Amino acid sequence: MTDSPILARIENGVGRITLNRPKALNALNTEMCALMIEALSAWREDPQVTAVLLDHAGERGFCAGGDIRMIAESGAGDGREAAEFFRTEYRLNTLLFRYPKPTVAIVDGITMGGGVGISMPCEFRVATERTLFAMPETGIGLFPDVGGGWYLPRLPGCAGYCLALTGARIKAADCELLGIVTDYVESGRVEALKAELVARPREIETVLTEFEAEPGEPPLAQVQDAIERCFGKPEVEAVWRALRAEETGWARQQLEILATKSPQALKVTHRQLHTGATLKRFEEEMELEYRLATRVSRTHDFLEGVRAVIVDKDNTPHWKPPTLQDVTGEYLNELFAPLPPGEAWTPLP
């Protein structure tokens, strides 16, 4: 191991990228995204590289997200450093989404935010019993970016809307049920799996089948119908009304969770997912998310959410506006509006 936050090398025709910030749960920063872009761009046209394998150092987390503290500090100022991070990260997400060679992500451990953004585009996504997936952004006044507005509304039965609004944390069985991961392997066999993938890079599906295990019963299967009834609504207020009408313990729990989230973030997220569901190209989603990210990262709710959850850790954010009704359509239109000429996000050439 080296001190580099990204370890990139080629082994037997497999381009290997290892996230190497285990003390930070491999949270992404601009440097890490740029290094991954550099490696992936070089391997894309390299005939010696057959496939790409993405994993991580440490046992706790594949990737816990992005450098939230930096984004908040930048957002409190001129926002330039945050904008550069989002621009680079979204280019990485899009590069992976369009990658012409097989890609495998081993999501063993915490996989949130930015970790979702670099694993979901991969053709094969391998979970273990330690996998913990979430898009928890509404709890800090943000929204599920890195392509969340593309992937989440395309999950079955409105589950993506539930995950996005509540920030629910789910494990491997639910991830497999929803198609968030493609395979499940016991964590004790991950190193052997990676060795076999490197040894047989042209037989990825066969190797994964040989290592496949059973993740158990998915808890979400018991409430899938209720999720669709309650979260498949055209506005957030209607979601609340549907949950109240449900009159079950599960529904009451969802209402309690939603009550802790930023009203602004809930409305931004809901519109983001409904808009993303209609888009034809992933690049359109990333351009939209860049507009939102550069604006939302400078709002009161994001700065306050980071203070309450990450800095002071008192978990008592004071949201402004304080209610859903106070988040007006005009305000949302301002956040979603196109950026001035020359400022919009663009993919890599």
C-alpha positions as CSV (number, residue, x, y, z in Angstrom):
1,M,0.0,0.0,0.0
2,T,1.1,3.6,-0.6
3,D,-0.1,7.0,0.7
4,S,-2.0,7.6,-2.6
5,P,-5.8,7.8,-2.1
6,I,-6.2,5.8,-5.2
7,L,-4.2,2.7,-6.2
8,A,-4.4,2.1,-9.9
9,R,-2.6,-0.8,-11.6
10,I,-3.0,-3.5,-14.3
11,E,-2.9,-7.2,-13.3
12,N,-3.2,-9.9,-15.9
13,G,-5.3,-7.6,-18.2
14,V,-7.5,-6.3,-15.4
15,G,-7.4,-2.6,-14.6
16,R,-7.6,-2.4,-10.8
17,I,-8.7,0.6,-8.8
18,T,-8.6,0.5,-5.0
19,L,-10.0,3.4,-2.9
20,N,-7.3,4.0,-0.3
21,R,-8.6,6.3,2.4
22,P,-9.9,3.7,4.9
23,K,-9.7,6.1,7.9
24,A,-12.2,8.4,6.0
25,L,-14.3,5.4,4.9
26,N,-12.9,6.0,1.5
27,A,-14.9,9.2,1.1
28,L,-14.2,10.8,-2.3
29,N,-12.4,14.1,-2.9
30,T,-11.5,15.9,-6.1
31,E,-8.0,14.3,-6.3
32,M,-9.5,10.8,-6.0
33,C,-12.0,11.4,-8.8
34,A,-9.3,12.9,-11.0
35,L,-7.0,10.0,-10.5
36,M,-9.7,7.5,-11.3
37,I,-10.6,9.4,-14.5
38,E,-6.9,9.4,-15.5
39,A,-6.7,5.6,-15.0
40,L,-10.0,4.8,-16.7
41,S,-9.3,7.0,-19.6
42,A,-5.9,5.4,-20.2
43,W,-7.4,1.9,-20.0
44,R,-10.4,2.6,-22.2
45,E,-8.3,2.3,-25.4
46,D,-5.6,0.0,-24.0
47,P,-6.0,-3.4,-25.8
48,Q,-4.2,-5.1,-22.9
49,V,-7.0,-4.2,-20.5
50,T,-9.9,-6.6,-20.6
51,A,-11.9,-5.5,-17.6
52,V,-11.9,-3.1,-14.6
53,L,-12.2,-4.1,-11.0
54,L,-13.1,-1.5,-8.4
55,D,-12.6,-2.2,-4.7
56,H,-11.4,-0.6,-1.5
57,A,-8.9,-0.7,1.4
58,G,-10.1,-1.4,4.9
59,E,-13.0,-3.5,6.1
60,R,-15.6,-0.9,7.2
61,G,-16.6,0.9,4.0
62,F,-16.4,0.7,0.2
63,C,-17.1,4.5,0.1
64,A,-19.1,6.5,2.6
65,G,-19.7,9.4,0.2
66,G,-18.0,12.7,-0.7
67,D,-15.9,15.2,1.2
68,I,-18.9,16.9,2.8
69,R,-16.9,19.2,5.1
70,M,-15.0,20.6,2.2
71,I,-18.2,21.2,0.2
72,A,-19.8,23.0,3.2
73,E,-16.8,25.1,3.8
74,S,-16.7,26.0,0.1
75,G,-20.4,26.6,0.0
76,A,-20.1,29.1,2.9
77,G,-17.7,31.0,0.7
78,D,-17.5,31.4,-3.0
79,G,-18.4,27.8,-3.8
80,R,-15.7,27.3,-6.4
81,E,-13.9,24.4,-4.7
82,A,-17.3,22.6,-4.3
83,A,-18.2,23.3,-7.9
84,E,-14.9,21.8,-9.1
85,F,-15.5,18.7,-7.0
86,F,-19.0,18.2,-8.4
87,R,-17.8,18.8,-12.0
88,T,-15.0,16.2,-11.6
89,E,-17.1,13.6,-9.7
90,Y,-19.9,13.8,-12.2
91,R,-17.5,13.4,-15.1
92,L,-16.2,10.2,-13.4
93,N,-19.7,8.9,-12.9
94,T,-20.5,9.5,-16.6
95,L,-17.2,7.9,-17.7
96,L,-18.1,4.8,-15.8
97,F,-21.7,4.8,-17.1
98,R,-20.4,4.9,-20.7
99,Y,-17.4,2.6,-20.2
100,P,-16.9,0.2,-23.1
101,K,-15.3,-2.6,-21.1
102,P,-16.8,-4.9,-18.3
103,T,-16.6,-3.2,-14.9
104,V,-16.9,-4.9,-11.5
105,A,-17.5,-3.1,-8.2
106,I,-17.0,-4.9,-4.8
107,V,-19.3,-3.0,-2.5
108,D,-18.3,-4.7,0.7
109,G,-19.3,-2.4,3.6
110,I,-20.8,1.1,3.7
111,T,-21.8,2.3,0.3
112,M,-23.4,5.7,0.4
113,G,-23.5,8.9,-1.7
114,G,-20.4,9.0,-3.8
115,G,-19.9,5.3,-3.4
116,V,-23.2,4.7,-5.0
117,G,-22.1,7.0,-7.9
118,I,-19.1,4.9,-8.8
119,S,-20.7,1.5,-8.2
120,M,-24.1,1.8,-9.8
121,P,-22.7,2.4,-13.3
122,C,-20.7,-0.8,-13.1
123,E,-21.9,-3.8,-15.0
124,F,-21.4,-6.1,-12.0
125,R,-22.0,-5.0,-8.4
126,V,-21.1,-7.5,-5.7
127,A,-22.4,-7.2,-2.2
128,T,-21.6,-9.0,1.0
129,E,-23.3,-9.4,4.4
130,R,-21.4,-6.2,5.4
131,T,-22.9,-4.1,2.6
132,L,-24.9,-1.1,3.8
133,F,-26.5,1.0,1.1
134,A,-28.0,4.4,1.5
135,M,-28.6,7.8,-0.1
136,P,-29.0,9.8,3.1
137,E,-28.6,13.3,1.7
138,T,-32.0,14.7,2.7
139,G,-30.8,14.5,6.3
140,I,-28.2,17.1,5.6
141,G,-30.2,19.4,3.4
142,L,-28.8,17.9,0.1
143,F,-30.3,15.6,-2.5
144,P,-29.2,12.1,-3.9
145,D,-26.8,13.3,-6.6
146,V,-24.1,11.3,-8.5
147,G,-26.8,9.9,-10.7
148,G,-29.4,9.3,-8.0
149,G,-32.0,11.0,-10.1
150,W,-31.4,8.5,-12.9
151,Y,-31.1,5.2,-10.9
152,L,-33.5,5.7,-8.1
153,P,-36.7,6.4,-10.1
154,R,-35.9,3.4,-12.2
155,L,-36.0,1.0,-9.3
156,P,-39.0,-1.3,-9.0
157,G,-42.2,-0.2,-7.3
158,C,-41.3,3.3,-6.3
159,A,-38.7,2.0,-3.9
160,G,-36.2,4.5,-5.1
161,Y,-38.5,7.4,-4.0
162,C,-38.7,5.9,-0.6
163,L,-34.9,5.4,-0.3
164,A,-34.3,9.0,-1.6
165,L,-36.7,10.8,0.7
166,T,-36.2,8.8,3.9
167,G,-32.5,8.0,3.4
168,A,-33.2,4.4,4.5
169,R,-30.3,2.1,5.0
170,I,-30.6,-1.3,3.4
171,K,-28.5,-4.4,3.3
172,A,-27.6,-7.0,0.7
173,A,-30.8,-8.9,0.4
174,D,-32.8,-5.7,-0.3
175,C,-30.1,-4.4,-2.6
176,E,-30.4,-7.6,-4.7
177,L,-34.2,-7.5,-4.6
178,L,-34.1,-4.0,-6.1
179,G,-31.3,-4.6,-8.6
180,I,-28.9,-2.3,-6.8
181,V,-26.4,-5.1,-6.7
182,T,-26.2,-8.0,-9.2
183,D,-24.4,-10.6,-7.0
184,Y,-23.9,-11.6,-3.4
185,V,-20.7,-13.2,-2.0
186,E,-19.8,-13.9,1.6
187,S,-17.1,-11.4,2.8
188,G,-14.8,-14.2,3.8
189,R,-14.5,-15.2,0.1
190,V,-14.0,-11.7,-1.4
191,E,-10.2,-11.9,-1.6
192,A,-10.5,-15.3,-3.3
193,L,-13.1,-13.9,-5.7
194,K,-10.9,-11.0,-6.7
195,A,-8.0,-13.3,-7.3
196,E,-10.2,-15.5,-9.5
197,L,-11.5,-12.5,-11.4
198,V,-7.9,-11.4,-12.1
199,A,-7.0,-14.9,-13.1
200,R,-10.0,-15.3,-15.5
201,P,-10.9,-11.7,-16.6
202,R,-12.8,-13.0,-19.7
203,E,-15.1,-15.2,-17.5
204,I,-16.6,-12.7,-15.1
205,E,-20.1,-14.0,-15.1
206,T,-18.9,-17.6,-14.7
207,V,-16.6,-16.7,-11.8
208,L,-19.4,-14.7,-10.0
209,T,-21.8,-17.6,-10.4
210,E,-19.2,-19.9,-8.8
211,F,-18.9,-17.6,-5.7
212,E,-22.6,-16.7,-5.5
213,A,-24.2,-17.2,-2.1
214,E,-27.7,-16.6,-0.6
215,P,-28.2,-13.2,1.1
216,G,-31.4,-14.2,3.0
217,E,-34.9,-12.8,2.9
218,P,-35.3,-9.1,1.9
219,P,-37.2,-7.2,4.5
220,L,-38.5,-4.7,1.9
221,A,-40.4,-7.5,0.2
222,Q,-43.0,-7.3,3.1
223,V,-43.8,-3.6,2.4
224,Q,-43.3,-3.3,-1.4
225,D,-47.0,-2.7,-2.0
226,A,-47.2,-0.1,0.7
227,I,-44.2,1.7,-0.6
228,E,-45.8,1.9,-4.0
229,R,-49.1,3.1,-2.6
230,C,-47.4,5.8,-0.5
231,F,-44.3,7.0,-2.3
232,G,-45.6,6.9,-5.9
233,K,-47.2,10.3,-5.6
234,P,-46.8,13.5,-7.7
235,E,-45.9,15.7,-4.7
236,V,-44.3,15.3,-1.3
237,E,-47.4,16.5,0.6
238,A,-49.3,13.6,-1.1
239,V,-46.7,11.1,0.2
240,W,-47.3,12.4,3.8
241,R,-51.1,12.1,3.3
242,A,-50.8,8.5,2.0
243,L,-48.6,7.5,4.9
244,R,-51.1,8.9,7.4
245,A,-53.9,7.0,5.7
246,E,-51.9,3.7,5.8
247,E,-52.2,3.5,9.6
248,T,-49.5,0.9,10.1
249,G,-46.4,0.8,12.3
250,W,-44.2,1.0,9.2
251,A,-46.1,4.0,7.9
252,R,-45.8,5.8,11.2
253,Q,-42.1,5.1,11.2
254,Q,-41.7,6.6,7.8
255,L,-43.5,9.8,8.9
256,E,-41.3,10.1,11.9
257,I,-38.2,9.8,9.7
258,L,-39.5,12.3,7.1
259,A,-40.2,14.8,9.9
260,T,-36.5,15.0,10.6
261,K,-35.5,15.8,7.0
262,S,-35.0,19.2,5.4
263,P,-38.3,20.3,3.8
264,Q,-36.3,22.0,1.1
265,A,-34.3,18.8,0.4
266,L,-37.4,16.7,0.3
267,K,-39.0,18.9,-2.3
268,V,-35.8,19.2,-4.4
269,T,-35.3,15.4,-4.2
270,H,-38.9,14.6,-5.2
271,R,-38.8,16.9,-8.2
272,Q,-35.3,15.7,-9.1
273,L,-36.4,12.0,-9.3
274,H,-39.6,12.8,-11.2
275,T,-37.6,14.8,-13.7
276,G,-34.8,12.2,-13.9
277,A,-37.4,9.5,-14.7
278,T,-38.3,11.4,-17.9
279,L,-34.8,12.0,-19.2
280,K,-33.4,10.1,-22.1
281,R,-29.6,10.4,-21.5
282,F,-27.6,10.0,-18.3
283,E,-25.6,13.1,-19.2
284,E,-28.8,15.2,-19.0
285,E,-29.3,14.0,-15.4
286,M,-25.7,15.0,-14.5
287,E,-26.1,18.4,-16.0
288,L,-29.3,18.9,-14.0
289,E,-27.6,17.6,-10.8
290,Y,-24.7,20.0,-11.3
291,R,-27.1,22.9,-11.4
292,L,-28.7,21.7,-8.2
293,A,-25.4,20.8,-6.4
294,T,-23.7,24.2,-7.0
295,R,-26.8,26.0,-5.7
296,V,-28.0,23.7,-2.9
297,S,-24.5,23.5,-1.4
298,R,-24.7,27.2,-0.7
299,T,-28.1,27.2,1.0
300,H,-28.9,27.5,4.7
301,D,-30.3,24.0,5.0
302,F,-27.1,22.3,3.6
303,L,-24.8,24.3,5.8
304,E,-27.0,23.8,8.8
305,G,-27.4,20.1,8.1
306,V,-23.6,19.6,7.9
307,R,-23.2,21.5,11.1
308,A,-25.8,19.5,13.0
309,V,-25.0,16.0,11.7
310,I,-21.3,16.1,10.9
311,V,-19.6,19.0,12.7
312,D,-21.3,19.5,16.0
313,K,-23.2,16.2,15.8
314,D,-26.1,17.5,18.0
315,N,-28.5,16.2,15.4
316,T,-30.8,19.1,15.9
317,P,-30.8,21.0,12.6
318,H,-33.0,24.1,12.3
319,W,-34.4,24.0,8.8
320,K,-35.4,27.2,6.9
321,P,-38.0,27.1,5.5
322,P,-39.3,25.0,8.3
323,T,-42.3,23.3,6.5
324,L,-43.0,21.8,3.2
325,Q,-45.7,24.4,2.5
326,D,-43.0,27.2,2.9
327,V,-40.8,25.7,0.1
328,T,-42.5,27.4,-2.9
329,G,-42.6,26.4,-6.5
330,E,-40.9,29.7,-7.4
331,Y,-37.9,28.9,-5.1
332,L,-37.6,25.4,-6.6
333,N,-37.7,26.8,-10.1
334,E,-34.7,29.0,-9.2
335,L,-32.7,26.0,-8.0
336,F,-33.6,23.9,-11.1
337,A,-33.1,26.7,-13.6
338,P,-30.3,26.4,-16.3
339,L,-27.0,27.9,-15.4
340,P,-25.6,30.9,-17.4
341,P,-23.8,30.2,-20.6
342,G,-20.3,28.8,-20.0
343,E,-21.1,27.6,-16.5
344,A,-23.0,24.4,-17.2
345,W,-21.6,21.0,-16.6
346,T,-20.2,19.0,-19.5
347,P,-18.9,15.5,-19.8
348,L,-15.3,14.6,-20.7
349,P,-14.4,15.3,-24.3
